[in-house]
Amino acid sequence: MEDNELQELNNAEQEEQNVTATPKADESEKVLQETIKKIKETASEEDPRPSQQVNLRTILGGDILTAEMVRSQIWLFVLIVAFTTIYVAFRYQCQQDMQAIDRLETQLKDAKNKALAASSTLTEKCRESHVLDILKQNKDSLLHIADQPPYIIQVPE
């Protein structure tokens, strides 16, 4: 009989544990379900409304970029970036052109100076006195300076 009584006591303890374990499991399931429900209520696809305060933290943190106002103006930002890029590109091209113009002006001045130097050298060598000196050095006596002025011949029509 003792075995029967011992067995009955064990069965009673197990039932008691089952009875006490079931409410704990039910209670944890309820807590879990409530937590899931709260998470579903708070989680949404939409961004929360940003606060009206714009401070340094929201700007540096990037929170301002998620605002609805910024998203609605995205094409304006794209346009500003495009114009800025075009402005920088044109400025760079203009600077390149100005450097080329300066380089060509310098070459033009050098060419003008060389032409002026060559012209003055040619003018000096073509002077009558210089030509006569060269002829005398070559001992060519056929040419000399005229003693009389040139004659003017008048032809009747």
Secondary structure by P-SEA (a helix, b strand, c coil): caaaaaaaaaaaaaaaaaaaaaaaaaaaaaaaaaaaaaaaaacccccccccccccaaaaaaccccccaaaaaaaaaaaaaaaaaaaaaaaaaaaaaaaaaaaaaaaaaaaaaaaaaaaaaaaaaaacaaaaaaaaaaacccccccccccbbbbbbcc
